[in-house]
Amino acid sequence: MPSSSAGQPASPVPVTFEIKSAQLPLVALLLKTSDGDAVAADVLQKFGPHSESPDFFDHDALVIDFSHLDPQTPVFDLVPLLKVLRSCSLVPVAVRGASPEAMAAALAVGLVEAPAEVHRPRPVVEAIAPEPVVETVREVVHEVVHEVVREIPGPPTMVVDKPLRSGQKIYARGCDLVVLAMVNQGAEVVADGNIHVYAPLRGKAMAGARGDTNARIFSLCLEPELISIAGVYRTSENPLAPEVQGKAAQVRLSNDGQEKLIIEALRT
């Protein structure tokens, strides 16, 4: 038993709190340019108080990802960007993949350095057959480490069984979305996971809203105004191919790292 001073026993573990490891979901803002003003303007336009999706986020913790930028890129002032992110109900807490200079600037404004694997997209197979998640909690009591293992149910699924009219919006936060009726033009369906529409999809559909690049969109009749997977989108201004327009089809991202939407007919 270690002691705090010669001949004196160590202080007992406090009973008012415990320190435990935790894995928390984070939204990742992947920077593709070093123009901080341009990033702030685009984020504000898409998610700001006067945008079409002002309530898209609900004070979600966010990590700013510099990993796609050249390490030699000049460091830009993060403060204006942080103000914009907070106005969009995001809470910037960390930075990852930054150069030493950019990391120093981030630390100076109160952010912390995040490890490379903070944000892990949920595998698409989980939407087909959710597996129980095993969580390991380490409790330190009197300097003895105990392993406590318990099963946590897989993510839920939101089911909507009524048609969605123009102006209506459904957001399946943290789960998949199943729609059993028509999504009309002007309506919007959003999910952090996959989107299944067992009817005509004629409005907007955005799957993988928090960056899950493995998310997919399925519809028995694909006629969308807009489709998006993890922020990669396509609008009706770019018509779908005849083999998928109005047909049973799925939408996914290519697995070659090119962030390209793949639209395929469903074989029945």
C-alpha positions in Angstrom: 0.0 0.0 0.0 1.6 3.3 -1.1 1.6 6.2 1.4 1.2 9.9 1.0 4.0 10.6 3.4 6.3 8.6 5.6 4.3 6.5 8.0 1.0 7.9 6.8 -1.5 5.7 4.8 -2.8 7.0 1.5 -6.1 8.8 1.4 -9.1 6.6 0.8 -10.8 6.6 -2.6 -13.6 9.3 -2.6 -17.2 8.0 -2.4 -18.6 11.1 -4.2 -17.3 10.3 -7.7 -15.6 7.7 -9.9 -13.3 8.2 -12.9 -14.2 5.9 -15.8 -13.2 5.6 -19.4 -15.9 6.6 -21.8 -16.6 6.4 -25.6 -18.8 9.2 -26.8 -20.1 9.8 -30.3 -18.7 12.9 -32.0 -19.5 14.7 -35.1 -16.4 15.2 -37.3 -15.9 18.3 -39.4 -13.5 17.2 -42.2 -11.7 20.3 -43.5 -11.0 20.2 -47.3 -9.6 23.7 -47.5 -7.5 26.0 -45.3 -9.8 28.9 -46.1 -11.4 29.2 -42.7 -13.7 32.0 -43.9 -15.0 29.9 -46.7 -15.6 26.9 -44.4 -17.5 29.1 -41.9 -19.7 30.6 -44.7 -20.6 27.2 -46.1 -21.4 25.7 -42.7 -23.5 28.8 -41.8 -25.4 28.6 -45.1 -26.2 24.9 -44.7 -26.9 24.7 -40.9 -27.1 28.2 -39.7 -30.2 29.8 -37.9 -31.5 31.0 -41.3 -30.8 27.9 -43.3 -33.2 25.1 -44.4 -31.9 22.9 -41.5 -31.4 25.2 -38.5 -32.2 22.4 -36.0 -30.1 19.7 -37.7 -27.7 19.5 -34.8 -28.6 19.5 -31.1 -25.5 20.7 -29.3 -23.5 17.8 -30.7 -19.9 17.5 -29.6 -17.6 18.1 -32.6 -14.0 17.3 -33.6 -12.3 19.4 -36.3 -10.4 17.1 -38.6 -7.3 18.6 -40.4 -6.1 15.2 -41.7 -7.0 16.0 -45.4 -5.0 19.2 -45.4 -1.4 19.6 -46.4 0.8 19.9 -43.2 2.5 22.8 -44.8 -0.8 24.7 -45.1 -0.8 28.1 -43.3 -2.7 28.1 -40.1 -5.9 30.1 -40.1 -7.7 31.8 -37.2 -10.0 29.2 -35.7 -12.0 31.7 -33.6 -14.5 32.9 -36.3 -15.1 29.3 -37.4 -15.8 28.2 -33.7 -18.3 31.0 -33.4 -20.1 29.8 -36.5 -20.1 26.2 -35.4 -21.6 27.1 -32.0 -24.3 29.2 -33.7 -25.3 26.0 -35.6 -25.8 24.1 -32.2 -22.4 22.4 -32.5 -19.9 22.2 -29.6 -16.3 22.1 -30.8 -14.2 20.2 -28.3 -11.2 18.7 -30.1 -8.9 18.7 -33.1 -7.2 15.9 -34.9 -4.8 15.4 -37.7 -3.4 18.9 -37.4 0.2 20.1 -38.0 2.1 21.1 -34.9 1.4 24.8 -35.6 -2.3 24.2 -36.2 -2.6 22.0 -33.1 -0.9 24.7 -31.0 -3.4 27.3 -32.3 -6.2 24.9 -31.4 -5.0 24.3 -27.9 -4.6 28.0 -27.4 -8.4 28.5 -28.0 -9.4 25.8 -25.6 -9.7 22.7 -27.8 -7.9 19.4 -27.1 -6.0 17.0 -29.2 -8.1 14.0 -30.2 -6.7 10.6 -31.2 -7.0 9.5 -34.8 -9.9 7.2 -34.2 -12.4 9.4 -32.3 -15.1 9.2 -35.0 -15.8 5.6 -36.2 -18.6 5.2 -38.7 -21.1 2.4 -37.8 -20.7 -0.6 -40.2 -23.7 -1.0 -42.6 -24.1 -4.7 -41.5 -25.3 -3.4 -38.2 -28.4 -2.1 -39.9 -29.2 -5.6 -41.3 -28.6 -7.6 -38.2 -27.7 -5.4 -35.1 -25.2 -7.1 -32.9 -25.0 -6.5 -29.1 -22.3 -4.1 -28.2 -20.0 -5.1 -25.4 -18.8 -2.2 -23.3 -15.9 -2.6 -20.9 -15.8 -0.3 -17.9 -12.7 0.0 -15.8 -13.3 0.9 -12.2 -10.3 1.8 -10.1 -11.0 1.2 -6.4 -8.2 1.0 -3.9 -5.8 0.6 -6.8 -7.4 -2.6 -8.0 -8.8 -2.7 -11.6 -12.1 -4.5 -12.0 -13.5 -5.4 -15.4 -17.3 -5.0 -15.7 -18.7 -6.3 -19.0 -22.3 -5.9 -20.0 -24.4 -6.1 -23.2 -25.9 -2.9 -24.6 -28.8 -3.3 -27.1 -28.1 -2.3 -30.7 -29.3 1.0 -32.1 -33.1 1.5 -32.5 -34.9 2.0 -35.7 -37.5 4.8 -36.3 -40.5 3.7 -38.3 -42.8 6.2 -40.1 -46.1 4.8 -41.5 -47.7 7.9 -42.8 -47.0 9.9 -46.1 -44.8 12.9 -45.7 -46.1 16.0 -47.3 -44.1 19.0 -48.6 -42.5 20.9 -45.8 -42.4 18.0 -43.4 -39.0 16.7 -42.1 -38.1 13.6 -40.2 -34.7 13.1 -38.5 -33.8 9.6 -37.1 -31.1 10.7 -34.7 -28.6 7.9 -33.9 -30.6 5.2 -35.8 -32.0 3.9 -39.1 -35.2 5.3 -40.6 -37.9 3.1 -42.2 -40.7 4.9 -44.1 -43.7 2.8 -45.1 -45.4 5.5 -47.2 -44.6 8.0 -49.9 -42.1 10.8 -49.3 -43.5 13.6 -51.4 -41.7 16.4 -53.1 -40.6 19.1 -50.6 -40.5 16.6 -47.7 -37.2 15.6 -46.1 -36.0 12.4 -44.4 -32.7 12.4 -42.5 -31.0 9.6 -40.6 -27.7 9.0 -38.9 -27.9 5.4 -40.2 -29.6 4.0 -43.3 -32.9 5.1 -44.9 -35.4 2.6 -46.2 -38.4 3.9 -48.1 -40.9 1.2 -49.1 -42.8 3.6 -51.4 -41.9 6.3 -53.8 -39.1 8.6 -52.7 -39.7 12.0 -54.3 -38.4 14.4 -51.7 -34.9 14.7 -50.1 -33.2 11.8 -48.4 -29.9 12.2 -46.4 -28.4 9.1 -44.8 -25.3 8.9 -42.7 -26.0 12.5 -41.5 -23.2 12.4 -38.9 -20.6 11.1 -41.3 -21.3 7.4 -41.6 -19.9 6.6 -45.0 -21.3 3.1 -44.9 -24.9 4.3 -44.7 -27.3 3.6 -47.6 -30.6 4.7 -49.0 -33.1 2.2 -50.3 -36.4 2.9 -52.1 -38.9 0.9 -54.1 -39.4 3.9 -56.4 -36.4 6.3 -56.5 -37.4 9.7 -57.8 -35.7 12.0 -55.4 -35.2 15.8 -55.4 -31.9 15.2 -53.5 -30.0 12.2 -52.1 -27.0 12.4 -49.8 -24.7 9.9 -48.1 -22.4 11.4 -45.4 -22.7 14.8 -47.0 -22.0 13.7 -50.6 -25.1 14.6 -52.5 -26.8 14.6 -55.9 -29.8 16.7 -56.9 -32.6 16.2 -59.5 -30.7 18.7 -61.7 -28.5 15.7 -62.5 -31.1 13.2 -63.8 -30.8 9.5 -62.7 -30.0 6.8 -65.2 -33.1 5.2 -66.8 -32.4 1.9 -65.1 -32.8 3.4 -61.7 -35.1 6.4 -62.2 -38.5 5.4 -60.7 -37.2 1.9 -60.0 -36.3 -0.1 -56.9 -32.8 1.1 -56.2 -30.2 1.7 -53.5 -27.7 4.6 -53.0 -24.3 4.1 -51.4 -20.8 5.6 -51.5 -18.1 4.0 -53.5 -15.5 2.1 -51.5 -12.5 3.4 -53.5 -12.1 6.5 -51.3 -13.3 8.8 -54.1 -16.5 9.8 -52.2 -18.7 9.2 -55.2 -22.4 8.2 -55.0 -23.2 4.8 -56.5 -26.9 4.3 -57.5 -27.8 0.7 -58.3 -31.0 -1.1 -59.2 -32.2 -3.6 -56.6 -32.5 -7.1 -58.0 -35.7 -8.9 -57.1 
